[in-house]
Amino acid sequence: MRRKKGFDYGKGKYYLTIVDFPNNITFHRLDKEAAVRAYSHYIAIGKKIEWLGKWDGKKFTEAKAPQLTQA
């Protein structure tokens, strides 16, 4: 039987998921700048990460992954 997620999404938070076998890790950041910074960090170290977007209470908005620029 599949285990249910052990949390509820918080309204107005940005969510990301690190895809890893056998478990995926979902975490959030409160503002977009921090979420983009975390996203770019995990990309830089070679992790597979999914940008879920901002939770508005019913669905994810801003679900398109941010474009990262080379510094």
N, C-alpha and C positions, 0 to 999 in steps of 0.2 A: 504494500500500500504506500502511496506517495505521501510524504510528510508535508504538511501545510507550512506556509511561512509563519514565523513566530513574531510578527510585528504588523502594525498598520502603517501605511504611508502617511506622512505628515504633510498637511497642506502648505504649499509655498516653498517646499524644499526641493533641491536638485538631487536626483538619484543616479547612481552609476553602479554597474555590476562588473566585477572581475570574474571572467569566465575561466574556471579551473576545474579539472576533473579530480575527484568526484563531486565536489561541492562548488557552487557559485557563491560569491560573497557580494551582497548588496549593501551599499552604504550611501549616506547622504551628506550634503554640504548645505549650509544655510543661504549662502549667496553665490551668484553665478561665477564671480571671479575665483573664489575658492574651488568651486567645482571644476572649472576649466583648468586651473592649476593642478589639481589632483589628476584629472584626465590626462593632461600632457605629461605629468610625471610617470604615470603607469605605462603610457605609450613609450616613453624614453627608455625605460628599463626593460622593455620587451614583453610586457604582460598584455594579454588579450582582454580588452575592456570594452564594455558597451555603455553608451550614453543613453540613459532612459529619458531624461528631461526633467521638467518642473511639474510636480504633482499639483493639480488644481482641485482635488477632492473627488473627481470622477475619472479623469484621464490625464495622460502626460501631455504637456504642452512643451514647446521648444525642444521637440524630440529629435531634431536634426543635430548630429554631432558637430561640435565647434570646429572651425577650420584652424588648424595650427600653423603658425608661421615660423620659418627658420630665423633664428636670431643671429 
